[in-house]
Amino acid sequence: MDKFFLTVSQFTDLSADSKQELSSCLEELTLPKGHILVKQDAVCNFLYFIDRGLTRTYYLKDGKDVTDWISDENSFACSIISFITRKPDRRIIELLEPSVLFSVHYNDLESLCSKHHDIENFFRNLVSFGLVQLQQKFDDLHFASALQRYQTLMTTHPTFIQRVPLGMIASYLGITQETLSRIRSQI
């Protein structure tokens, strides 16, 4: 739980009271590789913090799965659109490795946000951070070359190449596996 609060402190400082109440709402989960955290067309009820492990968010399109996002240690995973709107989403979140996670239920987080301004500030900053990341990914897909996208991934998440199957990395980068293989052979 220490890594959780260290990560939270990057978004805002929490009071001792807020930390204690948030701690009481966190559930530690130890789950196997392949476990599905969020099923397709379900409402995402939990915000997950990845203490150890790796998640992939993807959706199915024309019979193929498209990797939307990959989250590793000290980051969060959830279907943010479903979590906020309380509506089902097409995205699936699965574990790519055996993982240790901390989860907080939507209702608990809402209650804590109503009671503690610093927790509300944390969640607002987390959502803002996620929006910036999504916009950057959108911009990269539209304005950066496949090589530039791969280089950015290797700079920001160098372990992904050993931990994530190449087909999923290619999908995440918006390229074919053949293009990814060509890029890797050139570097």
C-alpha positions, 0 to 999 in steps of 0.5 A, spaced: 500 500 500 506 504 500 507 504 493 499 506 492 500 512 497 507 514 494 503 514 487 497 518 489 502 523 492 504 525 485 497 528 484 496 531 491 497 531 498 492 527 502 491 528 510 492 523 515 485 522 516 484 521 508 489 516 507 486 512 513 479 512 510 481 511 503 486 505 506 479 502 509 476 502 502 482 499 498 481 491 497 488 488 495 487 483 490 492 477 488 490 475 481 493 470 475 495 472 468 489 472 464 484 474 469 479 479 466 478 485 471 472 488 466 468 484 462 466 487 455 459 491 455 459 491 463 460 497 467 467 498 470 465 499 478 472 499 480 479 503 479 485 499 480 492 501 482 497 496 479 502 494 485 505 489 481 503 486 474 501 489 467 494 490 464 491 491 457 485 494 455 482 492 449 476 492 445 474 487 439 473 490 432 471 486 426 473 479 429 480 482 432 482 485 438 485 492 438 489 494 444 487 501 447 492 501 453 497 498 457 498 499 464 504 497 469 506 498 476 505 504 479 499 506 475 492 505 474 487 501 470 479 502 469 475 503 463 474 511 465 468 512 460 464 507 464 467 508 471 465 516 470 458 515 466 456 508 470 454 505 463 457 499 460 463 499 455 466 495 450 473 495 453 475 489 456 481 489 461 485 483 462 491 481 466 498 480 462 501 477 468 500 475 475 498 481 479 497 484 485 492 490 485 489 495 490 481 496 488 477 502 490 469 501 488 466 507 485 461 508 490 466 508 496 470 513 492 464 518 490 463 518 498 470 519 500 470 525 494 464 528 498 467 528 504 474 529 503 476 535 498 484 532 498 481 525 495 476 529 490 482 533 488 486 527 487 481 524 483 480 530 479 488 530 478 488 523 476 482 524 471 486 530 468 492 526 467 489 520 464 485 525 459 492 528 457 495 521 456 489 519 451 490 526 447 498 525 447 496 518 444 491 520 439 496 526 437 501 520 436 497 516 432 495 522 427 502 526 427 508 521 429 511 516 424 510 508 426 518 509 428 517 515 432 511 511 436 515 505 437 521 510 440 516 513 444 514 507 447 521 504 448 523 511 452 517 511 456 516 503 457 522 500 456 520 493 459 514 492 455 518 489 449 519 483 454 513 483 457 507 484 452 506 480 446 509 483 440 502 483 436 499 487 442 504 492 442 503 493 434 496 494 436 497 499 441 502 503 436 496 502 431 501 498 426 501 491 423 506 486 426 510 486 420 511 494 420 513 493 428 518 487 426 521 491 420 522 497 425 525 493 430 530 490 425 532 497 423 534 499 430 
